[in-house]
Amino acid sequence: MNINRLIDSTPGAAPVRNLAAAFGVDPAKAEPAVNMLAQSLADRIERNTLSRGGIADVFDLLSRPGAGVALSEPQALASPQIEEVGDGILDVLIGSKHISRGLAAKTARETGVSEETLKRMLPAVASMVIGALQAKTMPQIEKAVSALPASSASPLPLPGERPSFPKGSLDLPRPSGGGRSGTPGRSPLPIPGDDIPGIEGPSRFPRIPDIIRRGGREIQVPGPSGGSLDEIIRQILANVLGFKNTGVLGWILKIILSRWFLGLLSRILFRR
């Protein structure tokens, strides 16, 4: 299932019609534009799953109920609230406003929708993508998380930090006042994903992204379909988004082959 069918299959969702109405776009032009933007974001999610930190960031987005607000509140698609939520998602998945602008410019050239309109639509599309993935993947991910042994709750400490998470708790709140180190008045820099601007509501599993980043491969989910938590989440996303879970080497090979094929095609088409 690709991301466009995934969004369309979400109960109550009519993304193209809603986005076209909200941003004043011809529905016939809106459909290919939404498809391109959504697929580009799905590709970024696939790229994020190549690293443990990237998987942690995607999990953090999926575990925040407010991230998919564009699907639950279609009447507010062009609102500042959804723009802020979507910008927070784009910061996690893409990170660079230059890349986001390039994505809007490329989509504008290929669909005829104005670049400025696509820049405004992109945050709403990002929220739709995450909302659709939440509905499809979180039940499976929650099942994997609930199967984690209680003794795996505490991730590896940061340098100079004393482990402060009691055994048997996956998601205890962090110590107040002293940050992670417990030192009064001192708070270290946040780990990426601790706070996502614009997304209201805390993560349902605040400790899990930290666990994945600092010790994911040592956190084993038991059972015949078990394995390391980060690999299980990667496989769930691969199954839903339709990409092959081939890891970093597979991703590099795909880029090399795609560029080789495009170069060959260009030489054939423009050979005189």
N, C-alpha and C positions, 0 to 999 in steps of 0.2 A: 504494500500500500504506500503510494507516495504522499507527500504532505498535503497536496491539494485535495485529493480524495479524502484524506483524513479530516481536514477542516470541513469539507462539505458533508461528511457523514456524522458530524457532531450534532446531537439532537438540538433542534431549534435554531441552528446556524444557517444563515443564507449570506455568506461573506461577501460575495461579489455584489449582490443587490444592495446590501447594507452599505458597503464601502462606496459604491457608485453614487448612492443617494446622499451619503454624508459629505462627500467631497466634490459633488457636482460633476461626475465623470460619466460619459456614455458607457452603459453597461457592456456593450460590445467591445469597447477598448479596455474596460476595467478588468475583464476576465483574464486576458493574457498578461496584463500587468501584475495582477495579484498572484497569478501562477508563478511568474518569474521571481517576484520578490520572495514569496513563500519558499520556493525551491532553493533560492540562494541562501536563505536563513537555515533551511534544513541541511544544506551542504556545510554551513559553518558549525552546526551542531555535530555533524559527523566528524569534522576536523577536530572539534573540541574533545571528542572521545578518544583521541589518540594519546592523551596524557591523563594521568590520574588527577591532576589539578583541574583539567578541563572537564572531566566527568563530575568532579565535585561541584564545579560551578553550574553545570547543567542541572544536576540533582537539586542544588540550592534553588534554582529558578522554579523547577517543577514542584518543589515542596512548599512554595509560597502561594496560597490561594488567590491573592490579589493580582498575580502576574497575568492571569488569563481573563482579565476583566472585559476585554474587547468582545469576547464571546457572550459573556453573561449580561453585558449592558450595551447592546448594539445601538441604542438610541443616542449614546454618548461618544460614538466613534471619533468625532472631530473635536472632542473636548480637551482642555488642557490636562485633565486628570489622566486620560488614556495616553496622551502624548508623553507625559512624564513617566508613566509606567513603561511604555514601549521604549523610551530612551534608555531607561535603566536596563532593560533586556538587551538592547543593542550594545550598550557598553560592555556587558558580560560576553556576548557572543562575538562581537566584532571588535570593539574596543577603540576603533579609530573613526572619527567623524569623516575623515577624508575617504575612507573605504565606503562608508554609508552613502556619501554623496556620489561616489563613483558608481555604486550599485543603482542609485536612482537615475543617474545620467545614462547608463547603459540600457536600463529598462525603458527610458523615455525614447531613446533612438529606435528601439525595436517595436514599440507598441503605439507610439504617437501620442501618449499621454504626456502632459508637460512635466518637465523635471521638477519644477517647484511643487506641483501637486503630489508627485510621487514621494518627495521628501516629507511632505506632511502625512501621507498615507503609511509610510514605512513603519513608524512606531505602532500604529494600530494593527498592521499585518503581523508584526513581531509578537504582540500580545495574543493575537488569534492563534499563531503557531504554537506558542507555549500552552495556551488553553486547551487546544486540541490534543497536544501530547500529554498534558496532565490527565485528561479523561481516559486516554488509552493506556498509558504506561504506569501511572501511579499505583493502581491496584496490584500489579505484578511486583513493582519495586517495594511496596509496603510489605508484601508477603515475604520477600527476601530479607528485608530489614528485621521483621519480627522474628525470623528464624536465627538471627545472630546469637551466639552464646553470650550470656551476661558478662563473662570474663573478658570479652573483647571490647568492652565499652570504652576503655581509656586509650586514646591514641598516644603515639610517641610524643614525649614532651619536647617543646622547643628548647634550644640551648639556654641553659641557666634557669630553666623553669622546673619547679617541683610538680610532679603529678598531683593533681588535686581533685580527681574525679573518683568517687567511691566505686568499688566494684558493684556490678549489677544494675548500673543505670546507663542507658544509652543516651539519654537526652536531658541530663540535669542542667539547669541554667548555670552559666558561668559565674564565678565568684564576683560579687559586686564590690565596687570601690577600688580594688586594686588591679583590675584587668586580669590577664591570664597568669601573671606572676604572683598575684596575691600581695604585692607590695603596696602599702597605702600611698595614694597620690601618684602612682606611676602606672601608665597604661601604654602597652606596646602598640605598634602599628597594627591595624586590623589585617587579618588574612583576607585575600580577595573573596568576596561573596558574603562577608559578615554583614554588610549593610548595603542594600541595593536601593539607591535613591528612587523615590516615586512609587515603590511597591509597598502598599500598606499591608499590615499583618505580618507577624513573624513566621519564620519557617516552621513547618510542622515537626521537623526533625533537626533542630539547631546543631546537634553534635555530629551528625553523620557526615556532612561535608568535611569537617575537621578530621574525622577518622579516616575518610578516604584519602585526603591529601597526605596525611602523615603516616599512614600504616595500612592502606587499603588492601595490599596484597597479602598482608598477614591476617586480615579479617576474613575468616572462612565461614561461608554459609554451609551448614551440614546438609546431608541428604544426597540422593543420587543425581539430582539436578543442581547441586550446590557448586561452590567454588569461591574465589575471591569476590568480594562485594563489588569492586569496580568493574570486574569482567562481566559479572551478571548484569549490572546496569547497562554496560556497553552493548551486551547481546540483546537486551530488551529493546533498546533504542534502535539497534540495527534491524531487528525483526519488524518493528513498527514503521520505520522510515524506508526500509527496503534497501539498505546498503549492506555490503559484505563486511563482516567483522574481521578484517585482515590485518589490523594493527598499522604501525607506522610504516613498515616496509611496503605493505600493500598500497597505502596512500601515496607514497613516493613513486611506486611503480605506475600507479594510475595516472599521476601527473605527467610522468615521462612519456607514457604511451599516448596520452591525449595530445600532448604537444607534438610528438612525432607524427601522429595521424593528421593533425591540423596542418603541419608543415608539408606533408606529402600531398594532402588534398589541395593546398594552395598552389603547389608546383604543377599539379595536374591541370587545375582550372585555368591558371594564368600562363601556361606554357605556350609559347608562340611558335 
